[in-house]
Amino acid sequence: MMQSKSQRQDLHVAIIMDGNGRWAARRGLPRVAGHRAGVAAVRRVVERAPELGIKRLTLYAFSSDNWRRPAPEVQSIFWLMRAYLRLDSERLRQRGARLQIIGRRDRLPPLLVREIERAESATVNGRCLHLRIAVDYSSRDAITRAAADMTTAFARNRPPGFELMRGMLTRALTADGGEVDFLIRTGGEQRLSDFLLWECAYAELLFTERMWPDFDAADLDRAFAQFRQRERRFGAVSPIVLLSPDSSSGGAR
Ligand code: FPP
């Protein structure tokens, strides 16, 4: 029988934290106020996640397309990240969290990179929660890089077969965080925006109208309760369909 993965306790949840700008605009505040309130939401979710059995949490903080934003906004997001890493890494360490930043580092301000390295090494032994924050991240770039690395590795030999290549790509792309079980996007939009495309192949998706700065522990609890209700078939048939007499057309995705 297909085991429903949603009962597992080592889940990987990914969140697209959207709506900071609109949250601020509705209050007549500058966009940066929305990002600042967004950091408070990050803290709430990071506190609650391990209590729900979430072992890996990946937050989309800055996509490679976000460089198109006005420079002062980009700088203020980086400033907030640096402050978060400086202020919160000790608490994260005490709570057994391991912090990792994924994405490109070569375009980030050197002071932010230094803070990232410090926070990562301070929390390297964390075992309760693997907290990944995606900064200057593009999933298409990550996939392309993994494919390019593979091509280089096989430059002088015959390329391996399709299945082997697929397995190698999967291993390269999921080595750190694994596949995503549940993806939440706040802010009302319903798209993936170049976030963990390979890793989300079988993720359950939840889109909520709630703006990220308003998202709290109770929202995470409600979202998670919905996730626990979902039946995950991974392309196979439901055990109930397997038992029914006219199940020959089963196998819905
Ligand atoms: C999306 O809202 C949010 C961002 C692009 C930035 C997210 C950054 C933070 C929450 C602060 C720093 C993060 C950490 C992890 C400490 P938006 O600005 O696109 O909102 P809008 O769609 O309403 O304009």
Residues whose N, C-alpha, C, O or C-beta is under 5 A from the ligand:
A	BS01	FPP	M17 D18 G19 N20 G21 R22 W23 H35 G38 V39 V42 Y60 A61 I77 L80 M81 Y84 I133
